[in-house]
Amino acid sequence: MHDEIGRALRGTPNPWAFRALCAAVMRAGADPELVAWCEEQLRSWPDATRRVPYSWVAALEAGLTKPVWRLVRSLDLGGRAGMRVLGLPDPLATPEVRAVTDLRLAPFAFRQTMPLPEVAERWEGLRSVEFGGLMPFDAEPLARFLAGEVVTRLDSLVLVRAKDDLRDFPPVRIDRP
């Protein structure tokens, strides 16, 4: 089993390799010492590759957790078409997400955008935020988020991608570097 963990760690860092690593650690019993060792080995991996899928976040929202959450650095809250929109986890209530540095919100998910200004400050290591798509009713929470202190710590902020249409969205201004 440890050979499988070693192979995953030696491979090319990507979200699929990370998920394979987490599965191997869980099959090996997820001993706290093993998880801590894996955490040390993953320091060289980009945080965006240490991403968990929608299903993990949905399980966490339902109260189910895994010992390997300690390895997670990236949340992708966007599901597929037809899947329910997840709530934005609060690091105070959900300690599993406290180490997250990379946050990707679901497209057109007011349920995630609305609490973001208050919750973002609780992610002390947050360095990257990507909005999946914005609607006019997202303007007020987005303005509060952009005025917050956390924006000054971000390395990456994606509000608009080439496929997004913001024709009906009010102008967005960021008045700080």
N, C-alpha and C positions, 0 to 999 in steps of 0.2 A: 504494500500500500504506500509506503514511503517513497518507493521508486516512482510511483505515479505522481506524487506530490513534487518530487525533484524534477521530473520531466516537465511538468506544468510550469515550474519556476524558471527552468532553463529556456523555455520556449519564447517565442516572440510575444511581448506584452500586448494583449488585446482583451476586449470584454469576454470573448469566448474562452480564452485560456484562463481568465480569472474565474469564470463560472466552473470550469473543469477543476481548477485548483480547489475551490470551495467545496465542490462535490466530493473530491478525494479526501479532503480534510474531514468532512462529515462522515464518510465511510470509515475513516481511520479512528473515529470516536471523538474527534474534536477536543482532544485533551487540551486544557488551557496552555500548557507549555508548548505544544505543537502549534497552536494558534499564535502564540506570542512569537515563536520562531518564524513562522510564515510571515507575520507582520514585519519582522525585521528584514526578511528576504525581499519583501515587496517594496521596500523604500525606494528602489531605483525605478519602479514602474510609474509611468504617468498616472496621475489620479483619475483621469478620464477613462482609463482602461479598467479601473477597479470598480466597475459599474454593475449594479444589480438590476434585474429586469422588473417589469411591472408586477409580476406575480409575487416577488419577494415583498415588495412594498404593500401590496394588497394583503398578504398574509400578516405582515407586521401591523397593518391597520386593524386586522381582525384579532390581534393579540398573540399571534404566533411569532416566535423569534428563533434565531439560530445562533450558536456561539461564533460563527464566522462573520457576523455583522461587524465585528471589530476590525475586519480587513477592508471593509467597504469605504470608498471615498467619493463615489459618484452615484447619484440617484437620477433615474430617468422616469419621470412620473407620467409620461405619455403612453397610453395604451394603444390598442389598435381600434379601428372603426368598430363601433358597436359595444365597446367595453365601457364600463362606468368610469367616471372621472374620480380619481383618488383624491383624498384630502391632502393638504400639505402637512407633513409630519412636523411636530413641534419638538425640538431637541430637549426641552424641559420635561415633557411628558413621555418622550420616546428616546431614551438615551442611546439606542442603537444608531441613531443618525447624527450624533454629535460630532463625529470625525469627518463628516461629508464636507468636501471642498468644491465639488462640481454638482450643480443642480440644474436639471432640465425640466421645465414645466410642460405640461400637456398643452396641446393646441386648444386655444379658446376655452381655458379652464378657469373661470372666475372663482371657483372653489379653491383654487391654489393661489391665484393672483391676489385675491382679497386679503388673506392673512399675511402675505409675504412681508409687508413693511414691518410688522411687529416680530414675526418669527425669524427673519433673516439675521437680526442682531444676535440671536441666540446661537447661531452657527459661527463660532469664533474663527474657524478656519476657512470659511467660505471664500473662494477665490474666483469662481466662475458661475454665472447665471445665464441661462438661455430660455427665452420665452418661446413657446411653440406657436404662438399666434395671439394677436390681441384684438379685442373688440372695443367699441367706444365706451362701454361701461367699465373697462379696465383702466381708463385714464386716471381716475382719482387714486386708486391704490398704487398704480405705477408711479404717479407723481410723488406720493409719500415715500415709496421705496427709493426713488432717485434722489430725494432730499435727505435720505438717511445716511448715517456714518458708514454703513457697510459698503456703500458704493465706492468709497475712497480706498477700500482694501481690495477691490476686485482687480484681477488681471484681465478678465474677459467678461463682457456684457453684450449679449446678443438680443436686440429688440426686434430686429427685422431681418429676415432672410430673403433671398431672391424670389422665393415662391409666395411670400406673404403679400397681401393686398391691404394697405392701410389708407385707402382712399377716403374712408369715412371716419378715420381716427384723428383726434386733435393733434397738433404738432407737439413733439416731445423735445424738451430742452434739458440739457444737463449743464448746470452752471458751475461745475467744478472740474478740476483736471481728471 
